[in-house]
Amino acid sequence: MNERQRLILNRMLDGFQGPMNTSKYAKLAKCSPDTALRDTRNLLTRGLLVQNPGGGRSTSYRLPDLEALKAAEP
């Protein structure tokens, strides 16, 4: 996990208001939208973010439910 991803996850755990999207990610992490999208996709594959229903321009992400994280543990 890189420093940008750590920053965003910590912000979300500390009570970030509203859903996260790639443009908010890019602004908070001070990176390009393309980098934000790559980071977000990486967090999705790791199970650390979950995509909200909807897509296209309204694609947003949230933290997974605690029960889902416990079930994914080895």
Secondary structure as GFF3:
##gff-version 3
##sequence-region A 1 74
A	DSSP	alpha_helix	3	13	.	.	.	ID=ss1
A	DSSP	alpha_helix	22	29	.	.	.	ID=ss2
A	DSSP	alpha_helix	33	46	.	.	.	ID=ss3
A	DSSP	beta_strand	50	51	.	.	.	ID=ss4
A	DSSP	three_ten_helix	56	58	.	.	.	ID=ss5
A	DSSP	beta_strand	61	62	.	.	.	ID=ss6
A	DSSP	alpha_helix	66	72	.	.	.	ID=ss7
###
